Amino acid sequence: MPTTTPGLALEARNLVKRYPQGRRKPPVTALDGLSFGVEEGTVFGLLGPNGAGKSTTVKILATLSAADSGDAFVAGFDVRGRAADVRRSIGFVAQKQVSDPMDTGLENLVLAGQLHGMGTRDARSRAGDLLDRFGLAAAARRQVKTYSGGMARKLDVAIGLMHHPAVLFLDEPTTGLDPEARTEMWAEIERMAADERTTVLLTTHYLEEADRLASRLAIVANGRVVTEGEPEELKAALRGDAIVLELLDAADVDGALTLIGRSPVFRDVVREGRTVRARTDEGGQALPLALAMLDAERLRVASATVARPSLDDVYLAHTGRSFSSAHSEGSATDQATPTIDGPTIDGPATAEERAA
Ligand SMILES: Nc1ncnc2c1ncn2[C@@H]1O[C@H](COP(=O)(O)OP(=O)(O)OP(=O)(O)O)[C@@H](O)[C@H]1O
């Protein structure tokens, strides 16, 4: 019998999952040997383009789906043989609101506790603690339909925590919230993870969120983990700086892309709308060179910046596309940027395409 690695609250080992697509089509490979481990009491971020396999991974870990092969453990339990124990050990905060809008916040929490087998007294006491913790005490006896988006989202997280789960799955906890509510939610999640020693698996469409909350993160592409580490470590592993050149005229962007891409000084050269991004060893020296090259071809620049590597650069280096372009609108496949000398991932952008 396989066993989990000591000290890990979540572990995925070589997970493979294929979805059948009917008789004439080959199956979609959603997970292609995906592995990662999450230490107890930490926040771990799972990032990746649409269709990379994040939801499939979370579903397998939460026992909502079974892998074709590989092993997965949650709170020390094998998801295959100990599904009931896994379910007792986890809280799951999905993107969709789970609270009943016609009930009060308190009623929602108490019901969630009772569903997990808590007695009414315990459930009320725990609900009171969580309402305090999430700044919802004053609204405890109001129907949830009167809550703001941020308040309703906090209540959802509190519902997921009612039964003191060892592991909390947070699927895009701040999507749809305004910046203020988002910042507030981040503070609550940080505090919650520290106070309760809850292990959190966070999937998010906001790099800033992963950067702020996750002590480690994994970037998933084509059903595999393509890189994993602490955000700062991942950034430091990228040599050099990023330069970003915004062209005055959209018609000049292709020319600039070719010019910069041809120079050995620059690498990972990509187009993003009206801008060209590239990596280079010494940004301060390379930027004047890039400007001189563009000027010689009469390609006019509206703005030019040098920046230390960001998490977006890490994402770009490992997936061949920038996070913002992959997540701004529609699917990542639609948003893929042409890359010169850049991508580290071979083949099509999604498992779906690969199987096609
Ligand atoms: N039930 C299903 N039947 C067929 N294919 C599926 C099913 N669920 C997922 N897939 C496919 O498996 C691949 C991985 O999907 P998954 O939802 O895990 O990705 P994701 O990283 O969570 O994407 P997103 O960010 O869009 O939620 C995709 O190609 C997807 O189309």
The ligand as a Gaussian input file, in Angstrom:
#p B3LYP/6-31G(d) Opt

LIG

0 1
 N      -15.587000      16.246000     -17.610000
 C      -14.725000      16.456000     -18.617000
 N      -14.896000      15.831000     -19.810000
 C      -14.011000      16.031000     -20.817000
 N      -12.927000      16.817000     -20.737000
 C      -12.722000      17.470000     -19.581000
 C      -13.605000      17.332000     -18.453000
 N      -13.145000      18.103000     -17.440000
 C      -12.014000      18.691000     -17.894000
 N      -11.766000      18.320000     -19.170000
 C      -10.602000      18.717000     -19.999000
 O       -9.442000      18.400000     -19.267000
 C       -8.462000      19.434000     -19.403000
 C       -8.105000      19.983000     -18.032000
 O       -9.249000      20.670000     -17.523000
 P       -9.308000      21.362000     -16.082000
 O      -10.712000      21.851000     -15.890000
 O       -8.758000      20.456000     -15.058000
 O       -8.308000      22.592000     -16.289000
 P       -8.145000      23.926000     -15.405000
 O       -6.680000      24.140000     -15.304000
 O       -8.885000      23.783000     -14.136000
 O       -8.809000      25.023000     -16.300000
 P       -9.637000      26.365000     -15.858000
 O       -8.618000      27.337000     -15.369000
 O      -10.248000      26.778000     -17.136000
 O      -10.643000      25.957000     -14.819000
 C       -9.057000      20.458000     -20.337000
 O       -8.600000      20.167000     -21.628000
 C      -10.545000      20.214000     -20.213000
 O      -11.214000      20.577000     -21.404000

